[in-house]
Amino acid sequence: MDLIADIREASFPNDIEALEGFLDKDDRKFMDKLPSIVSSHDGFCLVADNKGMPFGWAVVHLNYRADYGWDTDADTIRFQTGENSYLENLAVAQSYRRHGIGTRLLQAAESRTVGEGKKAMWLHVREQNTDAVRFYERENWCHRRTSHPAWCNKEPMRVYMKSLDLLRA
């Protein structure tokens, strides 16, 4: 595959149609709120782009927003306040996987988060999503615990954290 990939800031509403083409229903659920999150600097959205067509994205929350519509628990608030940030989503279209795009998106998100003054990133991943579990562990994310949040029908979710202190050097 001839893959030319740039990592750039998402452009709303220009990128929405392309993103909806590969994101699943759960990923698309909060997309209409992202422009407000991004414009207020409470978060950011990066896309992997091939010749103007997004095929991957990373969404990071820097500050907790009660109006985002999440079922709120203590982790939801803690992971998005103070020195913490939250990686809501990282996804790459199926046909573009296994080309290092996820790694590039994650590294760009981590770097941008450091630039925003945050010291840690948190995320949840479904325990049965073994590809994602291996990916985050390979990228030096630390499995902190397994939770069963109500917002996920009490399915087992692995909670990962990455300290961003080493990226500050």
C-alpha positions as CSV (number, residue, x, y, z in Angstrom):
1,M,0.0,0.0,0.0
2,D,1.3,3.4,-1.0
3,L,0.8,5.1,2.4
4,I,1.4,8.8,2.8
5,A,0.4,9.8,6.3
6,D,0.4,13.2,8.0
7,I,-0.6,13.7,11.5
8,R,-2.6,16.9,11.9
9,E,-5.2,18.7,13.9
10,A,-8.8,17.6,13.0
11,S,-10.7,20.1,11.0
12,F,-14.4,20.4,11.9
13,P,-16.7,20.0,10.1
14,N,-14.5,19.1,7.1
15,D,-13.2,15.8,8.5
16,I,-16.5,14.5,10.0
17,E,-17.7,12.6,7.0
18,A,-14.4,10.7,6.5
19,L,-14.2,9.9,10.2
20,E,-17.7,8.6,10.3
21,G,-16.7,6.3,7.5
22,F,-14.5,4.1,9.7
23,L,-15.5,4.9,13.3
24,D,-18.0,2.6,15.0
25,K,-21.3,3.7,16.6
26,D,-19.8,4.2,20.0
27,D,-16.9,6.3,18.6
28,R,-19.3,8.5,16.7
29,K,-21.6,9.1,19.6
30,F,-19.8,12.2,21.0
31,M,-18.4,13.5,17.7
32,D,-20.9,16.4,17.6
33,K,-19.5,17.7,20.9
34,L,-15.8,17.6,19.8
35,P,-15.7,21.0,18.0
36,S,-16.7,22.7,21.3
37,I,-14.1,20.7,23.3
38,V,-11.4,21.6,20.8
39,S,-12.3,25.3,20.4
40,S,-12.3,25.8,24.2
41,H,-8.9,24.1,24.5
42,D,-10.4,21.4,26.9
43,G,-9.1,18.8,24.5
44,F,-7.8,18.1,21.1
45,C,-8.3,15.7,18.2
46,L,-5.6,14.6,15.8
47,V,-6.1,12.8,12.6
48,A,-3.9,10.6,10.4
49,D,-4.4,11.9,6.9
50,N,-3.6,10.3,3.5
51,K,-3.8,12.9,0.7
52,G,-6.5,14.9,2.5
53,M,-8.6,11.9,3.7
54,P,-8.5,11.1,7.4
55,F,-8.2,7.4,8.2
56,G,-7.2,7.5,11.9
57,W,-7.8,9.7,14.9
58,A,-6.8,10.3,18.5
59,V,-9.0,12.3,20.9
60,V,-7.5,13.6,24.2
61,H,-9.3,15.4,27.0
62,L,-7.3,17.9,29.0
63,N,-10.1,19.2,31.2
64,Y,-13.2,17.6,32.5
65,R,-16.4,18.9,30.9
66,A,-19.7,18.0,32.6
67,D,-21.5,18.9,29.4
68,Y,-19.8,16.2,27.4
69,G,-22.5,13.7,28.2
70,W,-20.4,10.9,29.8
71,D,-21.7,8.8,32.7
72,T,-19.6,10.3,35.4
73,D,-17.7,8.4,38.0
74,A,-14.7,9.4,40.2
75,D,-12.2,8.2,37.5
76,T,-13.9,10.2,34.8
77,I,-13.3,13.4,36.7
78,R,-9.9,12.5,38.1
79,F,-8.4,11.4,34.8
80,Q,-9.3,14.8,33.3
81,T,-8.2,17.3,36.0
82,G,-5.0,18.7,37.4
83,E,-2.0,17.2,35.8
84,N,-4.0,14.4,34.2
85,S,-5.4,13.9,30.7
86,Y,-7.5,11.2,29.2
87,L,-7.1,9.5,25.8
88,E,-10.7,9.0,24.9
89,N,-10.1,7.2,21.6
90,L,-7.5,6.1,19.2
91,A,-8.7,4.4,16.1
92,V,-7.3,3.6,12.6
93,A,-9.3,2.4,9.7
94,Q,-8.9,-1.4,9.2
95,S,-7.2,-1.2,5.8
96,Y,-4.5,1.1,7.3
97,R,-3.6,-0.9,10.4
98,R,-0.3,-2.6,11.0
99,H,1.6,0.3,9.3
100,G,2.6,2.1,12.5
101,I,-0.1,4.8,12.2
102,G,-1.5,4.0,15.7
103,T,2.0,4.5,17.2
104,R,2.5,7.8,15.4
105,L,-0.9,9.1,16.5
106,L,-0.3,8.0,20.1
107,Q,3.2,9.6,20.1
108,A,1.8,12.8,18.6
109,A,-1.0,12.9,21.2
110,E,1.5,12.2,24.1
111,S,3.8,15.0,22.8
112,R,0.9,17.5,22.4
113,T,-0.3,16.6,25.9
114,V,3.1,17.4,27.4
115,G,3.0,20.7,25.6
116,E,-0.3,21.4,27.3
117,G,1.4,21.0,30.7
118,K,0.0,17.6,31.6
119,K,2.1,15.0,33.4
120,A,0.0,11.8,32.9
121,M,-2.4,10.3,30.4
122,W,-5.1,7.7,31.3
123,L,-7.3,5.4,29.2
124,H,-9.7,2.5,29.4
125,V,-9.6,-0.4,27.0
126,R,-11.9,-3.4,26.9
127,E,-10.1,-6.4,28.4
128,Q,-11.2,-8.6,25.5
129,N,-9.6,-6.2,23.0
130,T,-6.3,-8.1,23.1
131,D,-4.8,-6.2,20.2
132,A,-5.3,-2.9,22.0
133,V,-4.0,-4.3,25.3
134,R,-0.8,-5.5,23.5
135,F,-0.5,-2.2,21.7
136,Y,-0.6,0.0,24.8
137,E,1.7,-2.3,26.8
138,R,4.2,-2.3,23.9
139,E,3.9,1.5,24.0
140,N,5.0,1.5,27.7
141,W,1.5,2.2,29.2
142,C,1.2,0.8,32.7
143,H,-1.9,-1.4,33.6
144,R,-3.1,0.1,36.9
145,R,-6.2,-2.0,37.5
146,T,-9.2,-3.6,35.9
147,S,-12.6,-1.9,36.5
148,H,-16.2,-2.7,35.7
149,P,-17.7,0.7,35.0
150,A,-21.4,1.2,34.7
151,W,-20.9,3.2,31.4
152,C,-19.6,0.0,29.8
153,N,-22.3,-2.4,31.1
154,K,-19.9,-3.5,33.8
155,E,-17.7,-5.2,31.2
156,P,-14.1,-5.6,32.4
157,M,-12.0,-2.5,31.3
158,R,-8.3,-2.2,31.8
159,V,-7.2,1.1,33.2
160,Y,-3.9,2.3,31.8
161,M,-1.7,5.2,32.7
162,K,1.4,6.7,31.2
163,S,3.7,9.1,33.0
164,L,4.7,11.8,30.5
165,D,7.7,13.0,32.6
166,L,10.2,11.2,30.4
167,L,8.8,13.0,27.3
168,R,9.7,16.3,28.8
169,A,13.4,15.9,28.3
